[in-house]
Amino acid sequence: MTDVVVVGGINQDVTVRVAVRPVPGETVVGAGPTVSAGGKGANMATAAARAGVAVAVCGAVGDDAAGRDQLEQLTAGGVAIEHVAVRADVATGTALIVVTPDGENSIVVGTGANATLTYDEVGAACAGAAVVLAQTEVGAGPVDAAARAVAASGGRLVLSPAPVVPLAAETLALADPLVVNESEAADLLDAESVADLAAAVRTRAGARSVVVTLGSAGLRVADADGSRHLPAPRVDAVDTTGAGDVLAGTLAAALAGGADLDTALVAALEAASLSVQHTGARPH
């Protein structure tokens, strides 16, 4: 049985390193571009595979050079690809990434084939998985379909609504955990500042548990046992691209292996901290 099925985006990443991010209307010249494998779903699946569990990814790519490259890299990373659809009439998704010297990034994603994933494809992929990690680059509908499959099979749903999209209340309620960063938490709350983001998001979404990632400060988790802070290891960040994906994938793998939430989160924080010390969304 597959331990973890990841439903999410598969992209080609195009990265440019700049001194400062451009403001509206400004053109900034930087170093690059560097082309690499990406997509939050593919990144998460690769991270989960590296954590030592059996992983399959459910997504879609175009029948183009970029799509073939993504499939090759997923296979090389130990991720099963039998649930990845190849579309003849649409391009593989592409992420345009700008990285500054402090390691912070800004990303724009052209969804491409990611937007074509069907509910039936998702349901077939998720049936019987111990943990389904669902990510919203493929849109709200496929993620809701993943949640329905989890509810039917008795598995566990780890939900990463990045970007934030209008998901069904039943999907949010099933999340255990719902994993968001501070910006996504604010979007879910429609608020700029809340004293305890994790607890507030849990109340608003009705999720079983919520994790709010805080970058170098670690994360905050809220569940039936209350709200608490888990610090991240101190490291010198080179590139934060994909760090949240590494955290989510490692978290799902640890939960599939039987770890409790806090133990799984500690392992996820360690993996994410290692990832930011290297460039790219999938550092070796």
C-alpha positions as CSV (number, residue, x, y, z in Angstrom):
1,M,0.0,0.0,0.0
2,T,1.2,3.5,-0.7
3,D,2.0,5.3,2.5
4,V,1.5,8.9,1.1
5,V,-0.3,10.2,-1.9
6,V,0.4,13.8,-2.8
7,V,-2.2,15.7,-4.8
8,G,-0.7,18.9,-6.2
9,G,1.2,20.9,-8.7
10,I,4.0,19.7,-10.9
11,N,5.9,22.6,-12.5
12,Q,9.1,23.7,-14.2
13,D,10.8,26.4,-12.1
14,V,12.5,29.4,-13.7
15,T,14.6,31.3,-11.1
16,V,16.4,34.6,-11.3
17,R,18.5,35.9,-8.4
18,V,18.3,39.7,-7.9
19,A,19.7,42.3,-5.5
20,V,16.2,43.6,-4.7
21,R,12.7,42.6,-5.8
22,P,11.1,44.9,-8.3
23,V,8.3,47.3,-7.3
24,P,5.3,47.7,-9.6
25,G,6.4,49.1,-12.9
26,E,10.1,48.5,-12.3
27,T,12.4,46.2,-14.3
28,V,15.3,44.6,-12.3
29,V,18.2,42.7,-14.0
30,G,19.5,39.6,-12.2
31,A,21.5,36.5,-12.5
32,G,20.0,33.5,-14.4
33,P,17.6,32.2,-15.3
34,T,18.1,28.8,-13.8
35,V,15.6,26.1,-14.8
36,S,14.8,23.3,-12.4
37,A,12.1,20.9,-11.3
38,G,9.4,22.3,-9.1
39,G,5.7,22.5,-8.3
40,K,4.5,22.3,-4.7
41,G,3.0,18.9,-5.1
42,A,6.1,17.4,-6.7
43,N,8.4,19.0,-4.2
44,M,6.3,17.6,-1.3
45,A,6.3,14.2,-2.8
46,T,10.0,14.2,-3.3
47,A,10.5,15.3,0.3
48,A,8.3,12.5,1.6
49,A,10.1,10.0,-0.5
50,R,13.4,11.2,0.9
51,A,12.0,10.6,4.4
52,G,11.7,6.9,3.6
53,V,8.1,6.2,2.8
54,A,6.3,4.9,-0.3
55,V,5.0,7.9,-2.1
56,A,2.9,8.5,-5.3
57,V,2.0,11.9,-6.8
58,C,-1.3,12.7,-8.4
59,G,-1.1,15.6,-10.9
60,A,-0.8,16.5,-14.5
61,V,1.9,17.7,-16.9
62,G,2.0,18.7,-20.6
63,D,3.2,16.4,-23.3
64,D,6.3,18.6,-23.7
65,A,10.0,18.6,-22.8
66,A,9.3,20.3,-19.4
67,G,6.7,17.6,-18.5
68,R,9.0,14.7,-19.5
69,D,11.8,16.2,-17.4
70,Q,9.5,16.5,-14.4
71,L,8.5,12.9,-14.6
72,E,12.1,11.7,-15.0
73,Q,13.1,13.7,-11.9
74,L,10.2,12.4,-9.9
75,T,11.0,8.8,-10.8
76,A,14.7,9.4,-9.9
77,G,13.6,10.8,-6.6
78,G,11.7,7.6,-5.7
79,V,8.2,9.0,-6.4
80,A,5.6,6.8,-8.2
81,I,4.1,8.6,-11.2
82,E,1.4,6.2,-12.4
83,H,-1.2,8.8,-11.3
84,V,0.3,11.7,-13.2
85,A,-1.7,12.5,-16.4
86,V,0.1,13.7,-19.5
87,R,-2.0,16.2,-21.5
88,A,-1.3,16.7,-25.2
89,D,-3.1,20.0,-25.6
90,V,-1.6,22.1,-22.7
91,A,1.8,23.1,-21.4
92,T,3.4,21.9,-18.2
93,G,2.9,24.5,-15.4
94,T,5.7,27.0,-14.8
95,A,6.8,28.9,-11.7
96,L,8.6,32.2,-12.2
97,I,10.8,32.8,-9.1
98,V,12.7,35.8,-7.9
99,V,15.2,35.3,-5.1
100,T,17.0,38.0,-3.1
101,P,20.4,37.7,-1.3
102,D,18.6,37.1,2.1
103,G,17.1,33.9,0.6
104,E,13.6,35.2,0.4
105,N,11.6,34.7,-2.7
106,S,8.6,35.9,-4.7
107,I,6.8,33.4,-7.0
108,V,4.2,33.6,-9.8
109,V,2.8,30.3,-11.1
110,G,1.3,29.7,-14.6
111,T,-0.9,26.7,-13.8
112,G,-0.8,25.0,-17.3
113,A,-1.6,21.3,-17.1
114,N,-2.1,21.5,-13.3
115,A,-5.6,23.0,-13.9
116,T,-6.8,19.9,-15.9
117,L,-6.7,17.3,-13.1
118,T,-10.1,15.6,-12.8
119,Y,-12.0,14.4,-9.8
120,D,-12.0,10.8,-11.0
121,E,-8.2,10.8,-11.4
122,V,-7.8,12.1,-7.8
123,G,-10.3,9.6,-6.3
124,A,-8.5,6.7,-7.9
125,A,-5.1,7.9,-6.7
126,C,-6.2,8.5,-3.1
127,A,-8.1,5.3,-2.5
128,G,-6.4,3.3,0.3
129,A,-3.6,5.8,1.1
130,A,-2.6,6.1,4.8
131,V,-2.0,9.8,4.4
132,V,-3.1,12.1,1.6
133,L,-1.3,15.4,1.3
134,A,-3.3,17.8,-0.8
135,Q,-2.1,21.1,-2.2
136,T,-4.1,23.7,-4.1
137,E,-2.0,24.5,-7.2
138,V,-4.4,22.1,-8.9
139,G,-7.4,24.1,-7.8
140,A,-10.1,23.7,-5.2
141,G,-12.2,20.9,-6.9
142,P,-9.5,18.2,-7.0
143,V,-8.5,18.9,-3.4
144,D,-12.2,18.6,-2.3
145,A,-12.2,15.3,-4.2
146,A,-9.1,14.1,-2.4
147,A,-10.8,15.0,0.9
148,R,-13.9,12.9,-0.1
149,A,-11.7,10.0,-0.9
150,V,-9.9,10.2,2.4
151,A,-13.2,10.4,4.3
152,A,-14.4,7.3,2.5
153,S,-11.3,5.3,3.1
154,G,-10.5,6.4,6.7
155,G,-7.1,7.8,5.9
156,R,-5.6,11.1,7.2
157,L,-5.7,14.4,5.3
158,V,-2.8,16.8,5.5
159,L,-3.9,20.0,3.7
160,S,-1.7,22.8,2.3
161,P,-3.9,25.5,0.9
162,A,-1.2,27.3,-1.0
163,P,-2.5,29.3,-2.7
164,V,-5.6,29.9,-0.6
165,V,-8.7,28.9,-2.6
166,P,-12.3,28.5,-1.6
167,L,-12.4,24.9,-0.3
168,A,-15.5,23.0,1.0
169,A,-16.1,23.3,4.7
170,E,-15.9,19.5,4.9
171,T,-12.4,19.5,3.5
172,L,-11.2,22.1,6.0
173,A,-12.8,20.2,8.9
174,L,-11.1,17.0,7.9
175,A,-7.6,18.5,7.8
176,D,-5.2,17.0,10.4
177,P,-3.3,19.2,10.1
178,L,-4.1,22.3,7.9
179,V,-0.6,23.7,7.2
180,V,-0.3,27.4,6.2
181,N,2.3,30.2,6.4
182,E,1.6,33.5,8.0
183,S,0.3,35.1,4.8
184,E,-2.0,32.2,4.0
185,A,-3.3,32.3,7.6
186,A,-4.1,35.9,7.3
187,D,-5.9,35.2,4.0
188,L,-8.0,32.5,5.6
189,L,-8.9,34.8,8.5
190,D,-9.3,37.9,6.3
191,A,-7.3,39.7,8.9
192,E,-3.9,41.3,9.2
193,S,-2.9,40.5,12.7
194,V,-4.1,38.0,15.3
195,A,-2.4,37.1,18.6
196,D,-2.4,33.4,18.0
197,L,-2.7,32.6,14.3
198,A,-2.8,28.8,14.6
199,A,-5.7,28.9,17.2
200,A,-7.6,31.5,15.2
201,V,-7.3,29.5,12.0
202,R,-8.4,26.3,13.7
203,T,-11.5,28.1,15.1
204,R,-12.3,29.7,11.7
205,A,-11.7,26.6,9.6
206,G,-12.9,24.0,12.0
207,A,-9.8,21.8,11.2
208,R,-8.8,19.0,13.6
209,S,-5.3,20.6,13.8
210,V,-3.6,23.6,12.3
211,V,0.1,24.4,11.8
212,V,1.2,28.0,11.0
213,T,4.8,28.2,9.7
214,L,6.8,31.2,10.9
215,G,10.0,31.0,8.8
216,S,13.1,31.1,10.9
217,A,11.0,31.4,14.0
218,G,9.7,27.8,13.5
219,L,5.9,27.2,13.7
220,R,2.9,27.3,15.9
221,V,0.5,24.4,16.2
222,A,-3.0,24.2,17.5
223,D,-5.1,21.1,18.2
224,A,-7.4,19.6,20.8
225,D,-4.5,19.8,23.3
226,G,-4.1,23.6,22.9
227,S,-1.7,25.9,21.1
228,R,2.1,25.8,21.3
229,H,5.3,27.0,19.6
230,L,8.0,24.8,18.1
231,P,11.3,26.6,17.3
232,A,13.3,25.9,14.1
233,P,17.0,25.1,14.2
234,R,19.2,28.2,13.6
235,V,20.8,28.2,10.2
236,D,22.1,30.6,7.6
237,A,19.4,30.6,4.8
238,V,20.6,30.7,1.2
239,D,17.3,30.1,-0.6
240,T,13.9,29.6,1.1
241,T,12.2,28.4,-2.1
242,G,10.4,25.1,-1.4
243,A,11.1,25.1,2.4
244,G,7.4,24.9,3.2
245,D,7.0,22.0,0.7
246,V,9.9,20.1,2.4
247,L,8.2,20.7,5.7
248,A,4.8,19.4,4.5
249,G,6.2,16.4,2.7
250,T,8.4,15.3,5.7
251,L,5.4,15.9,8.0
252,A,3.2,13.7,5.9
253,A,5.8,10.9,5.8
254,A,6.4,11.0,9.6
255,L,2.6,10.8,10.2
256,A,2.3,7.9,7.8
257,G,5.1,6.2,9.8
258,G,3.1,6.5,13.0
259,A,4.6,9.6,14.6
260,D,2.5,11.9,16.7
261,L,1.9,15.4,15.4
262,D,4.6,17.2,17.5
263,T,7.2,14.5,16.8
264,A,6.4,14.7,13.1
265,L,6.7,18.5,13.1
266,V,10.1,18.4,14.8
267,A,11.4,16.2,12.0
268,A,9.7,18.4,9.4
269,L,11.4,21.5,10.9
270,E,14.8,19.9,10.8
271,A,14.3,18.9,7.1
272,A,13.1,22.4,6.1
273,S,16.0,24.0,7.9
274,L,18.5,21.8,6.0
275,S,16.7,22.7,2.7
276,V,17.1,26.5,3.0
277,Q,20.9,26.1,3.2
278,H,20.9,25.1,-0.5
279,T,19.5,26.7,-3.7
280,G,16.4,25.5,-5.5
281,A,13.1,23.9,-4.4
282,R,14.6,20.4,-4.3
283,P,18.1,20.7,-2.9
284,H,20.2,17.5,-3.0
